[in-house]
């Protein structure tokens, strides 16, 4: 199994598998409770009980279970798959993609100005070709879903790659949208090297 890199931030923590896809998972902490987002289990994970009481496991993309169901069962918490709402939580659910074979929800945490995205946006080289901080999924670039356009987060956590934080985040998301088609040739050229890592 790939090693993980743990990033602590003001929202909780993120763990990223050190592999070409850079699968990223999140533990979001709010009022003594912890929400796990798209988790991959790993023997080097910290004890989430030190962060707070587990509240739920959120799976934001229909076709990538990762270990969401197993972790939810082990912790004895709900497993919400591509939710349209997240009751008793600080999050608003945003329907990003709803087509056959691709259902994706993003989370908006208004009190923390945080956006959590599974697949539409990412920060690894497969998304960005190393040309910008945030990029769009290869398959969505020709017809970019506009559900997240115009949002103004200060934090962006993604399913592939490290998070980005700060006042420049809205402009970086807008640049990912604006360059979705224009940057496609660069992403395609960079893809073989990104896959090899």
C-alpha angles and dihedrals in degrees: 000000000000119000118252132229115210120211119192117204140160092275095054122271142315128208120202125195110230096233132108093270091049093210106206126203130185141213107199116196123207128164095337095315130106126214116195115211121202093332127195112200117236134171092233096058117123121245104272090205087076088064097047143282114322109249105176149323116247120202107195099184123053100216099045109068093165099176096314097124095044094047092047091051092048092050094042094235134125120277108215112194116202090334124204087205137008106217120211092014137105091243133102114208117226120198100226101169128009109172131120108285095013124066116160134172126193125203124230116196102192097184090057098032089235130148121196117196127182106196116339092078128029142164105215123102093263087065102034107024083221090286102108138011096250129031140176129249112271095237094049098049098089092056105018112201106237100208093111098039115119095020117138108210124162090203129044119188117185139189094239119042138000123316123256123222137186143054093305094065097093091052091048091053090047090050089053089055095042092050098039095112099023093055095045095097091052092050091049092050092048095045100088092052092044091052091051089050 
